[in-house]
Amino acid sequence: MKNFAIIGVGGYVAPRHLKAIKETGNMLLSAYDRCDSVGIIDSFFPDAAFFTEQELFDRHNSRLKERGQALDFVSVCTPNYLHDAHTRYGLRLGADVVCEKPVVLNPWNIDALEKVEQETGHKAFTILQLRLHPSVVALREKVLSGPKDKVYDVDLTYITSRGNWYYASWKGDEHKSGGVATNIGVHFYDMLAWIFGPLERNIVHVKSHDRVAGYLEFRQARVRYFLSINAAHLPQEAVENGMRTFRTITVDGESFEFSAGFTDLHTLSYEKILAGDGFRISEARTCIEIVSEIRKASPVGLEGDYHPLAKHPLTQHPFGW
């Protein structure tokens, strides 16, 4: 049984980490979040110590070490822009770290964290759960076993509707979330690079507060993508079925189905980390480079090979910014 702490236990993704810690037979000793709406802990670890101040959380963790209950892992579920700082904290506390994606916002932050790993002798892992999805694994095996010179045509569409609260939260601040591409797309970019090889071109056609569309060229794939948090972009069939999220990938015109099977991927990620086979932060470098380049890119507009939904009319920011 390993001892865990979690930073950001009040966040959206934290329950998946709590569930993974519980289902892998480990113990949560302490948790921290500035928000105190964290009753979800009672469903998993009601005896865990909880703090709303970083200083008290740190003091408690130090006392655990003095009592022979040192933390083995710190799980980081905080807003994206804090991942770097909280991963550093966990490593310097003397624990290994499990950091939710995106592990950092910029590729040079990975370099700096790797130095902290070397200094402390501890490891930082990240969640790249789509690499564990059976359908994704099968597609990768198909590509690896196929002709090495074959280039696939891929269309990626991901629409996950968000209300106006999104823009008032840290997620609506590009400096904190990294923007739409980072916040909702980073794991898709990782999946594409993992399957189709190194990135060769990165073109952004459209980019705004609620969407990003572009073209990525990997060694074995030409990818048109469209990511959106605007419900107005949902296809009619999704609206009629009461769906708020729509995702689809086609490979050479054939639908690639991976909607099912997401439920237990965090638990599987933890199992692999605990077995010494988790994804190290260095493995996220390509997807972090992709989203960093998208963030800095100037959209070229509707020219070249763009996703059909890129033509959807732009909308004003809901707060008029």
Secondary structure, 3 states (H helix, E strand, C coil): CCEEEEECCCCCCHHHHHHHHHHCCCEEEEEECCCCCCHHHHHCCCCCEEECCHHHHHHHHHHHHHCCCCCCEEEECCCHHHHHHHHHHHHHHCCEEEECCCCCCCHHHHHHHHHHHHHHCCCEEECCHHHHCHHHHHHHHHHHHCCCCCCEEEEEEEEECCCCHHHHCHHHCHHHHCCHHHHHHHHHHHHHHHHHCCEEEEEEEEECCCEEEEEEEECCEEEEEEEECCHHHCCHHHHHCCCCEEEEEEECCEEECCCCCCCCHHHHHHHHHHCCCCCEHHHHHHHHHHHHHHHHCCCCCCCCCCCHHHHCCCCCCCCCC
